[in-house]
Amino acid sequence: MPQPESQRTLGDIEQTAPSADPAQQLIDQLGGPTGMIYTAIPIIVFVTANALVALPIAIGSAVTVALVIMGLRIARGEPGVQASGGLAGVVVAGAVAAWTGSAGGFFLIGIWASLAGAVVALLSLLTRRPLTGLLWNAVHGNKFAWRQDRPSLRAHDIATLALATMFASRYVVQDWLYDTGAAGWLATAKIVMGTPLLALALLVVVWAFRRSTKRLA
C-alpha cells in the first residue's frame, strides 16, 4: 500500500529522484565553459609577455595570472581542487619552459598529453571497450552490460573516435609547430584547438551518454 506523502522518508524520496545527467556531470568535471576559458588566459599572457620581456618574467607573469584566476574561482564558490587545476598546469608548463630554456617548452606537457589521449582512445577502440562507454558505465556504478547493446556500443565507438581525432589533430599540429620553433603560432593553435575542438567532441560524447542512458538506464 503506498505511503501518504507526509509519511515518506528522505530515503524514499532520494530513491525515486532522477539521477543527475551523466553528460552534465562530465562537463562539470571539466570546469564548464567558463573553466575552459580560464585556461586560455595564462597562455595569452605568457606569449604576450615573452614577446616583450625575458622568458623567466613571462613565466612568472603567467603563473601570477593563473594564481589570481584561482583566487577568483575560489571566491565564486568553486571547489578548491577544481579551481587550482589551472594553476598547477601553468606551474608545470612554466617549469618545463624554464628547464628547456625555450618558450615552446611551455606547451610540451599539452603536446605529450594529446599524444597520450590519442593512444588511450585508439587502444580502447581496438580492444572493443570504447573509452566513453567505460566512463558512462562508471558514472552509473558499473552496473550495466552496455557492450551487449549494439546501438549503445556503436554510439560510444563514434564518441571515442571523436575524442581520438581531437587528441591526434592537436598532437600533429602542435608538435609540428613546436619543432619549427613557432611559439606564437603554437599558442594560437593551443587556444583554437583547445576549447572549440573540445566542445565539438563533447557534443558527440553527450549524445552517446544520453543515448545509452535512454536505452539502458
C-alpha positions as CSV (number, residue, x, y, z in Angstrom):
1,M,0.0,0.0,0.0
2,P,1.5,3.4,-1.0
3,Q,2.6,5.6,1.8
4,P,1.0,9.0,2.2
5,E,3.3,11.8,1.0
6,S,3.6,13.1,4.6
7,Q,5.0,9.8,5.8
8,R,7.6,9.2,3.1
9,T,11.1,9.3,4.4
10,L,14.1,11.1,2.9
11,G,15.5,7.8,1.7
12,D,12.3,7.1,-0.2
13,I,12.4,10.5,-1.9
14,E,16.1,10.0,-2.8
15,Q,15.4,6.6,-4.3
16,T,12.7,8.0,-6.5
17,A,14.5,11.1,-7.5
18,P,16.1,11.1,-11.0
19,S,19.8,10.7,-11.2
20,A,21.9,13.6,-12.5
21,D,22.6,13.7,-16.2
22,P,26.0,11.9,-16.7
23,A,26.8,14.2,-19.7
24,Q,26.3,17.2,-17.5
25,Q,28.5,15.6,-14.8
26,L,31.2,15.2,-17.4
27,I,31.1,18.8,-18.4
28,D,31.1,19.9,-14.8
29,Q,34.2,17.8,-14.1
30,L,35.9,19.7,-16.9
31,G,35.1,23.0,-15.2
32,G,32.3,24.0,-17.5
33,P,32.7,26.5,-20.4
34,T,33.9,29.3,-18.0
35,G,36.6,27.0,-16.6
36,M,37.8,26.1,-20.1
37,I,38.1,29.8,-21.0
38,Y,40.1,30.5,-17.8
39,T,42.8,28.1,-19.1
40,A,43.4,30.2,-22.2
41,I,44.1,33.5,-20.3
42,P,47.5,32.5,-18.8
43,I,48.6,31.2,-22.3
44,I,47.8,34.6,-23.8
45,V,49.6,36.4,-21.0
46,F,52.7,34.1,-21.4
47,V,53.0,34.6,-25.2
48,T,52.5,38.3,-25.0
49,A,55.0,38.8,-22.1
50,N,57.5,36.5,-23.8
51,A,57.5,38.8,-26.9
52,L,58.3,41.8,-24.6
53,V,60.4,40.6,-21.8
54,A,62.8,37.7,-20.8
55,L,61.4,34.2,-20.5
56,P,61.6,34.0,-16.7
57,I,59.5,37.1,-16.4
58,A,57.0,35.7,-18.9
59,I,56.7,32.5,-16.9
60,G,56.2,34.5,-13.7
61,S,53.5,36.6,-15.3
62,A,51.6,33.6,-16.5
63,V,51.8,32.0,-13.0
64,T,50.7,35.2,-11.3
65,V,47.7,35.5,-13.6
66,A,46.8,31.8,-13.0
67,L,47.1,32.4,-9.3
68,V,44.7,35.4,-9.5
69,I,42.2,33.3,-11.5
70,M,42.4,30.6,-9.0
71,G,41.6,33.1,-6.2
72,L,38.6,34.4,-8.2
73,R,37.2,30.9,-8.8
74,I,37.5,30.0,-5.1
75,A,35.8,33.3,-4.2
76,R,33.0,32.3,-6.6
77,G,32.5,29.1,-4.6
78,E,34.2,26.6,-6.9
79,P,35.8,23.6,-5.2
80,G,39.5,24.3,-4.4
81,V,40.7,21.2,-6.2
82,Q,38.9,22.2,-9.4
83,A,39.9,25.8,-9.2
84,S,43.6,25.0,-8.5
85,G,43.9,22.7,-11.5
86,G,44.6,25.6,-13.9
87,L,47.3,27.0,-11.6
88,A,49.0,23.6,-11.4
89,G,49.0,23.2,-15.1
90,V,50.6,26.6,-15.6
91,V,53.3,26.0,-12.9
92,V,54.2,22.7,-14.5
93,A,54.3,24.2,-18.0
94,G,56.4,27.1,-16.7
95,A,58.8,24.7,-15.1
96,V,59.3,22.8,-18.4
97,A,59.8,26.1,-20.2
98,A,62.4,27.1,-17.7
99,W,64.1,23.7,-17.9
100,T,64.2,23.7,-21.7
101,G,65.1,27.4,-21.8
102,S,62.6,28.0,-24.6
103,A,59.1,29.4,-24.9
104,G,58.0,26.3,-26.8
105,G,58.7,24.3,-23.7
106,F,55.6,25.9,-22.1
107,F,53.5,23.8,-24.4
108,L,55.3,20.4,-24.2
109,I,53.1,18.9,-21.5
110,G,50.0,19.7,-23.5
111,I,51.6,18.1,-26.6
112,W,52.5,15.0,-24.7
113,A,49.1,14.8,-23.1
114,S,47.4,15.0,-26.5
115,L,49.6,12.1,-27.8
116,A,48.7,10.1,-24.7
117,G,45.0,10.8,-25.1
118,A,45.0,9.8,-28.7
119,V,46.8,6.5,-27.9
120,V,44.4,5.6,-25.0
121,A,41.3,6.4,-27.0
122,L,42.5,4.4,-30.0
123,L,43.6,1.4,-27.9
124,S,40.1,1.4,-26.2
125,L,38.5,1.2,-29.7
126,L,40.8,-1.6,-30.8
127,T,40.0,-3.6,-27.7
128,R,36.3,-3.0,-28.2
129,R,36.0,-1.1,-25.0
130,P,35.5,2.5,-26.1
131,L,36.6,5.0,-23.5
132,T,33.4,7.0,-23.3
133,G,31.4,3.8,-22.7
134,L,33.7,2.9,-19.8
135,L,33.2,6.5,-18.4
136,W,29.4,6.3,-18.8
137,N,29.2,3.0,-17.1
138,A,31.5,4.2,-14.3
139,V,29.2,7.1,-13.7
140,H,26.3,4.6,-13.3
141,G,28.2,2.4,-10.9
142,N,29.5,-0.1,-13.5
143,K,26.1,-2.0,-13.3
144,F,25.1,-2.1,-17.0
145,A,26.1,-4.6,-19.7
146,W,26.4,-1.7,-22.2
147,R,28.7,-3.5,-24.5
148,Q,25.9,-6.1,-25.2
149,D,23.7,-3.3,-26.5
150,R,24.8,-2.7,-30.1
151,P,23.3,0.8,-30.5
152,S,25.0,1.9,-27.3
153,L,28.3,0.3,-28.2
154,R,28.2,1.9,-31.7
155,A,27.4,5.4,-30.1
156,H,30.4,5.1,-27.9
157,D,32.6,3.9,-30.7
158,I,31.7,7.2,-32.5
159,A,32.2,9.3,-29.4
160,T,35.6,7.8,-28.6
161,L,36.7,8.2,-32.2
162,A,35.7,11.9,-32.0
163,L,38.0,12.2,-28.9
164,A,40.8,10.3,-30.6
165,T,40.6,12.6,-33.6
166,M,40.6,15.7,-31.4
167,F,43.7,14.5,-29.5
168,A,45.5,13.3,-32.6
169,S,44.9,16.5,-34.5
170,R,46.2,18.5,-31.5
171,Y,49.3,16.5,-31.3
172,V,50.2,16.5,-35.0
173,V,49.7,20.3,-35.5
174,Q,51.2,21.4,-32.2
175,D,54.2,19.0,-32.3
176,W,55.0,20.3,-35.8
177,L,54.8,23.9,-34.6
178,Y,57.0,23.1,-31.7
179,D,59.6,21.5,-33.9
180,T,59.6,24.7,-36.1
181,G,60.0,26.9,-33.1
182,A,56.9,29.0,-33.8
183,A,55.9,29.7,-30.2
184,G,53.4,32.4,-31.2
185,W,51.6,30.1,-33.7
186,L,51.8,27.3,-31.1
187,A,50.0,29.4,-28.6
188,T,47.3,30.2,-31.2
189,A,46.9,26.6,-32.1
190,K,46.6,25.6,-28.5
191,I,43.8,28.0,-27.9
192,V,42.0,27.4,-31.1
193,M,42.3,23.7,-30.9
194,G,41.5,23.7,-27.1
195,T,38.0,24.8,-26.1
196,P,36.5,24.8,-29.6
197,L,37.6,21.3,-30.5
198,L,36.8,20.0,-27.1
199,A,33.3,21.5,-27.3
200,L,32.7,19.7,-30.6
201,A,34.0,16.4,-29.3
202,L,31.9,16.8,-26.1
203,L,28.8,17.3,-28.2
204,V,29.3,13.8,-29.6
205,V,30.2,12.4,-26.1
206,V,27.0,14.0,-24.7
207,W,25.0,12.4,-27.5
208,A,26.5,9.0,-26.7
209,F,25.9,9.4,-23.0
210,R,22.3,10.3,-23.4
211,R,21.7,7.6,-25.9
212,S,23.0,5.0,-23.5
213,T,21.0,6.5,-20.6
214,K,17.8,6.4,-22.6
215,R,18.3,2.8,-23.7
216,L,19.7,1.2,-20.5
217,A,19.2,3.5,-17.5
